[in-house]
Every structure is written in C-alpha cells, then in structure tokens.
Amino acid sequence: MMHMVEIKGFTGILKLLAILLVLLATVVALPAFLMMVLWNALVYETLGGPVVGWLQGGLLWSMLLVVLYLIFQPEISLQVYSADGPKPGGFPPSEDSEGPTR
C-alpha cells in the first residue's frame, strides 16, 4: 500500500522546507565539514599546510567526487592525430574513427 503525503496549508509548506533544508545540510554541509576537519587534522597539523574553511572543504569534497567518478566511470577517450598520419611506434587509428587516411 502506497502512502501519499498531503501538504496542508502554510505549516505543511514549512515542514516540507525544513525537511529539504535538513537533506541539503546532510548532503552538502556534512561532507564539507568532514573534508575540512580531515584536511586540517592531516595536512595542517602534520605537514604545516594551510588551514581550510567550509568553502574549501566543500570544494575538496566536490573534487574528490569528480576524481572518483572519473576513476570508476572511465568514459573519456582521447585520440590525437597529426596531418601526416600516425607517428612511428604510436597506436594506429581505430577502424571506426574519422582520422586521416593515406
């Protein structure tokens, strides 16, 4: 049985906004805080690096997510061609590529 949530009046809208704010804080602020604490504990205390704040912690978290995405979803391919064709010892172009032909 599926339970429907009904938003009634202004208090229902306030409850919905409070729930969304808690979710946003959990998804954004908590990882940023953890990255800030980890950086300051590991890099600042042990290596004498710079202290980071909330914003830098959030940026560190986003960079970590991008790196993890690129590692586990390697969909980026890079193919370099020259006007003369492939260089000696280089990889030949694949059959389905639009590279120059001789």
VENKA-V478926 format. One record per residue. N is the residue number from 1. RES is the residue in three letters. PHI is phi in whole degrees, -180 to 180 (none if undefined). PSI is psi as a letter, one per 30 degrees, with the letter a starting at -180 (* if undefined). D_CENTER is the distance of its C-alpha to the mean C-alpha in Angstrom with 1 decimal. Layout:
{{N RES PHI PSI D_CENTER} {N RES PHI PSI D_CENTER}}
//
This chain:
{{1 MET none k 36.6} {2 MET -92 k 33.8} {3 HIS -100 k 33.8} {4 MET -93 k 33.2} {5 VAL -98 k 32.1} {6 GLU -112 k 34.2} {7 ILE -95 j 33.4} {8 LYS -114 j 36.8} {9 GLY 72 a 37.4} {10 PHE -69 e 35.8} {11 THR -67 e 35.2} {12 GLY -65 e 33.2} {13 ILE -67 e 30.9} {14 LEU -64 e 30.6} {15 LYS -64 e 29.7} {16 LEU -63 e 27.0} {17 LEU -64 e 25.5} {18 ALA -65 e 25.8} {19 ILE -64 e 24.0} {20 LEU -65 e 21.1} {21 LEU -66 e 21.0} {22 VAL -67 e 20.9} {23 LEU -64 e 18.1} {24 LEU -64 e 16.0} {25 ALA -64 e 17.1} {26 THR -69 e 16.2} {27 VAL -81 e 12.6} {28 VAL -104 e 11.8} {29 ALA -74 e 14.7} {30 LEU -64 e 15.2} {31 PRO -63 e 12.0} {32 ALA -64 e 12.4} {33 PHE -64 e 16.0} {34 LEU -64 e 15.5} {35 MET -67 e 13.5} {36 MET -63 e 16.3} {37 VAL -66 e 19.0} {38 LEU -62 e 17.8} {39 TRP -62 e 17.5} {40 ASN -66 e 20.9} {41 ALA -76 e 22.5} {42 LEU -87 e 21.6} {43 VAL -83 e 21.4} {44 TYR -69 e 23.7} {45 GLU -72 e 26.3} {46 THR -91 e 26.6} {47 LEU -106 f 25.9} {48 GLY 75 g 26.8} {49 GLY -77 a 23.6} {50 PRO -75 l 22.6} {51 VAL -85 k 22.0} {52 VAL -112 l 18.7} {53 GLY -107 a 18.7} {54 TRP -62 e 16.7} {55 LEU -63 e 14.9} {56 GLN -65 e 14.1} {57 GLY -63 e 13.0} {58 GLY -66 e 10.5} {59 LEU -68 e 9.3} {60 LEU -62 e 9.3} {61 TRP -62 e 7.3} {62 SER -67 e 4.4} {63 MET -65 e 5.4} {64 LEU -63 e 6.0} {65 LEU -64 e 3.1} {66 VAL -65 e 3.2} {67 VAL -64 e 6.7} {68 LEU -64 e 7.2} {69 TYR -64 e 6.6} {70 LEU -68 e 8.9} {71 ILE -72 e 11.2} {72 PHE -93 f 11.8} {73 GLN -129 i 11.9} {74 PRO -76 i 13.8} {75 GLU -107 g 15.0} {76 ILE -92 k 15.3} {77 SER -124 k 18.9} {78 LEU -123 k 20.7} {79 GLN -125 k 24.4} {80 VAL -117 k 26.7} {81 TYR -123 k 30.2} {82 SER -111 l 33.1} {83 ALA -68 f 36.1} {84 ASP -87 f 38.3} {85 GLY 102 a 36.4} {86 PRO -70 k 34.8} {87 LYS -75 l 35.6} {88 PRO -61 k 37.8} {89 GLY 86 f 35.9} {90 GLY -87 l 32.7} {91 PHE -80 k 31.4} {92 PRO -72 l 33.3} {93 PRO -63 k 31.6} {94 SER -73 l 30.9} {95 GLU -66 e 33.4} {96 ASP -94 g 31.2} {97 SER -85 l 29.9} {98 GLU -102 g 31.5} {99 GLY -72 l 32.3} {100 PRO -67 k 35.7} {101 THR -116 l 38.6} {102 ARG -101 * 41.8}}
//
